[in-house]
Amino acid sequence: MRLEIKDLHVFYGKIEAIKGISVVVNQGEIVTLIGANGAGKTTTLKTISGLRPVSSGAILFDGQDISGMSAHQRVEIGISQVPEGRGIFPGMSVLENLEIGKYFRKDRKSEMQEDLEKVYSLFPRLKERTSQSGGTLSGGEQQMLAIGRALMSRPKVLLLDEPSMGLAPMMIQNIFNIITEINKSLGTTILLVEQNAQQALQRADRAYVLETGKVVKEAKASDLLNDPAVREAYLGTGAH
């Protein structure tokens, strides 16, 4: 399994938001995109998941060009996104929100039950609140629910858009621990967009730095964590 973005261009009207980026995510990796607001990180994820059209270039998944596929077809082949702002259904229970995640699956109920148990073991708090409505959960719990819902589709690649946004520091640590656990224990490949560059680079295998719709740096995440220019621009620390 390999996700590859080749010379991708994406427009919003006449404005070019993505200007020919190329990104590779290999099976089993955590890859992160970092950059300032407006760099094109969220647009990249939306284009991979089929929510924005490709203007030119290609998105390859397992060697197949999926650029023309609908969003739901991409879920069916194994690409699932946890959107920025979580996007849960506030009036529905935790369980109902999770069940929506398996909407496009055609396998047996026993396997779906097994996946529900996996989600509950990753997120014991969701199990405790299974019949509670999504809108009454804390921000951190809603983020857990959004990730759990995406996992119910059995993704090969999980796209995470700003999972730590608006969360308390302790909860941020918790969410990142769970992201690492999903990658290690479920073997799920992860493409992560994250403002908290420090946490993202500590967890990722490789990273790309985006600036105004272009990739300006690409390296092992540990190398970028120690790169003076990256530290100054994104980690709030100079090159001491």
PyMOL commands that set and color helices and strands:
alter all, ss='L'
color gray80, all
select helices_A, chain A and resi 41-48+71-77+94-100+109-122+124-128+134-136+139-151+169-185+197-203+221-225+228-234
alter helices_A, ss='H'
color red, helices_A
select strands_A, chain A and resi 2-12+15-26+30-34+56-61+64-65+79-82+157-161+189-193+206-211+214-220
alter strands_A, ss='S'
color yellow, strands_A
deselect
rebuild
show_as cartoon
